[in-house]
Amino acid sequence: MEKKSVIIDCDPGQDDAIAILLALASGEEIDLLGITTVAGNVPLVLTESNARRICELANRTDVKVFAGASRPLMRKLVTAEWIHGKSGLDGANLPDPTMPQQDQHAVDFIIDTCLAVEDNTITICPIGPMTNIALAFMKEPAIIPKIAQIVCMGGAVKEYGNTTPAAEFNIYEDPQAAKVVLDAGIDFVMMPLDVTHKALVTKERLKRLKDLNSPVGDVCDGMLDYFNRFDMTKYGFEGGPLHDPCAIAYLIDPTLFSGRKVHLDIEVLSELTMGKTVADWWNVNDEEPNAFVCNDLNVEGFFDLLTERLGRLK
């Protein structure tokens, strides 16, 4: 499998943190060009510092972290401290980062990185609101042909929303940005709640991470023990869903996932259904498919991959 040149755009968030760790441990498949951060689960000042904390935990201070948009394109910022805690990484107990935040804005980093390569070279992996990506596309449309694929975590198709009855958090946070990215015509892969609600961190799977007997394993255990509580209490799940690592796992081994190429659209007008991802699963509108929407995964294979890779980080 050819190694992918990847930019991760994120809003850490415990599940973002696990996704970053998975990418950092997967150098055979992922050449991580940089991490860009956006306001989402918590405000920007925390998402960018949290990304640096995770890089330091993995002893990867060589990875550059860039702060981006502090609010959505057109809407008021909505954060999710009731799930992630005030820090965004509650349960981790990580020290303040010492590696520097980069001076360049995340949007300009995305643009410069894309312009410097051949067409169809870069994979962008948005696992938070897509504000930075949309801003980059609008500021410099010439980067669009440089991007081979967008692999995002977001949306809900047959599942109910987790932020409104209709919408998942990442898309609801900035639906206008998500629509700009989707409509750019790039090969688009979406990991909706339909998939991520199957990737549950049960007690047994959490114990496997704790049993790594490493600083990374201990931090993952603490973060996910905290993170699990919300979904287990609210939804009656057996554990918390690992939303964002699904997108990274797809980059590493897409055979773990199944889905369908469909026509996808995003609601940006109705407040009642704002941010709803509308997938024409049965092609009733006879429109050209524009997205691969995942709807299932090999759960045990996913957790085997995650545990083995995180075990590499000492």
Secondary structure, DSSP 8 states (H G I E B T S, - for coil): ---EEEEEEE---HHHHHHHHHHHT-TTTEEEEEEEE-SSSS-HHHHHHHHHHHHHHTT-TTS-EEE--SS-SSS-----HHHH-TTSSTT-------S---SS-HHHHHHHHHHTS-TT-EEEEE-S-SHHHHHHHHH-GGGGGGEEEEEEE---SSS--SSSSS--HHHHHSHHHHHHHHTT---EEEE-HHHHTTSEE-HHHHHHHHTT-SHHHHHHHHHHHHHHHHHHHHH--SSEE-TTHHHHHHHH-GGGEEEEEEEEEE--S-SSSTT-EEEETT-TT-----EEEEEEE-HHHHHHHHHHHHTT--
